[in-house]
Amino acid sequence: MSINSEIKNKGNILIVDDMLENLQLLSDALLQIGYTVRSVTSGRMALKTVKVKRPDVILLDVKMPEMDGYQVCRTLKGDANFRQIPVIFISALDDVFDKVTAFESGAIDYITKPFHIEEVLARLENQLTIQRQQRLLEQENIKRREAEEVLYQSRALLASVLNSSLDGIAAMQAVRNTQTAEIEDFRCLVVNPVIARAFKHSREEMIGKLGLRKIANHVNPELFNHFVNIVETGQTLEQDFYYELGNFCWFHFVAVKLGDGFSITIRDITARKQAEFELQLQAENLELTLRELKRTQAKLIQSEKMSSIGNLVAGVAHEINNPLNFIHANLIPAREYFQNLLDLLNLYQQHFPNPPTKLKAEIEAINLDFLQEDLLKLLNSMRIGTDRIRGIVQSLRNFSRHDEAQLKRVDIHQGIDSTLMLLQNRLKATAEHPAIIVTKDYAELPRIQCYSGQLNQVFMNILENAIDSIYSKCMGGQGEIKIQTLFVSKNQISIKISDNGLGISEKSQPQLFDPFFTTKPVGKGTGLGLFVSHQIVVDRHGGNLYCNSKLGKGAEFVIEIPIAKEIFSKDA
């Protein structure tokens, strides 16, 4: 080995020798290749130097004054702080006894003089390497012990968590086909007491066993494939599932990939699910109660409204009817009286063709000839006017049917016509749009046993909605309403009222007959008309009311009612 060769690991060397030539030779050689060297000539100085700065290796001579090398070595090995320092003896003594004594004193090597510097360097480097490896080994042992302690603590903590957890915890290992590498089942690696008790087994009986595929298929045929997907893709799976297991039925689990398997945490959520179901049931009951309250409120509002309107209409009709009948009845004798006076006036004109000047002037002033001709026409016009008023009064009475609160057979067409007469003002032309054309196609129908006043209200609500819809769409265009009655069967008739107005969207149609729902702008509708109409037709008459419509294509409302009271319930 060359003296100039470099070694990677340098060290701190202490040389102890009473021969200065040896000290000089060794020091120069070691310093040249990068070692740190300290040299002393006695054993006592060596012991003091070691205490000041600990060397990595001591090169120690045997024969020295006052204190020989064996004593120095035994002293060092007797001190716990320095016994690990390697000691190599370098001595001219070549006897076996001397070498044995050296090794018994605690030396690790023995070099005889005269020495070769290459041999000294080789043995020195070997001891330093051994020392470094021992230190590394000690460090590794320390780390291993620390890791074992951490592992022990982790296992203790894991065992504590598993044993004290209220949730079921398990770890599963994939069992793969040896040829295709596909997952065939899972083996249980870890299971805590909660799951063991649930399946009525001990942990020892479950650990290492297969059978997850069978359990998963019993819960959900797709669940096993989901577990396989966790292992193959690393995706987490979290869901609720229903499984009858003792007193527990509902569970929630979270499964995550763990090596070539997965860990799963299962929690009993039966109580939570029951609470959710109870809350849902309460919410549904509250919704039903609220809906009934709305329906009752709507009924009360409409009932009060219709009662007030009925009383008002009946009162007005009654008050108008009495003076109207008086006027209408007296028009006939009044015409006769005026006719008699005119005949008498003609006789006077025949017998006194030349009246006095003053009378002649008055005749010309009142235009007597025109007065005689126009007076009868005026009386005829008054008769037509009273007939018209009587028709309106009769329509009001037919519409309100205030005196007909019970079932009665009526002409349904008369009710429709009465409603149309009351809506004439809205059907007439205005500055914004022309008159709305009403086309009637009446079939020959028997008299219908019904609550006629309420059905008239249905006709009024539907026709008013049709007019509003036409106003919203047409705005100057021609509006049209078609009314058709059909004899459906021996027990049922149908009334169809259609318009060419705005129409109703599909989204709004399911809510058309809900209380307080309206498609009209705020302030234009109460949302009660169709709701009350549906109540009258369906609940009061045992019929059906539905709508056919497309947005922008108008709407058709169909009223189907039975003919006789036996067909529907009288329950209000």
Protein Blocks (a to p, Z undefined) as FASTA:
>chain_A
ZZkbccfbdcddddddfbfklmmmmmmmmmmnopacdddfbfklmmmmmmmpccfbdcdd
fbdghiafklmmmmmmmpmklmmpccddddfbfcfklmmmmmmnopabdcdddddfklmm
mmmmmmmmmmmmmmmmmmmmmmmmmmmmmmmmmmmmmmmmmmmpmbdcddddddddfklo
pafbdcdfbdcfklmmmnopafklmgopahklmmmmmmomklmmmmmmmmmnopacdddd
dddehjbfbdcdddddehjbdddddddfklmmmmmmmmmmmmmmmmmmmmmmmmmmmmmm
mmmmmmmmmmmmmmmmmmmmmmmmmmmmmmmmmmmmmmmmmmmmmmmmmmmmbccfklmm
mmmmnommlmmmmmmmmmmmmmmmmmmmmmmmmmmmmmnommlmbccdddfklmmmmmmm
mmmmmmpccfkbccddddddddddddddddfklmmmmmmmmmmmmmmmmmmmnnopacdd
ddddddfblmbccdddddfbebpafklmmmmmpghiafbdehiaghlmmmmmmmmmmmmn
opacdddddehiapaddddddfbfklpcfbZZ
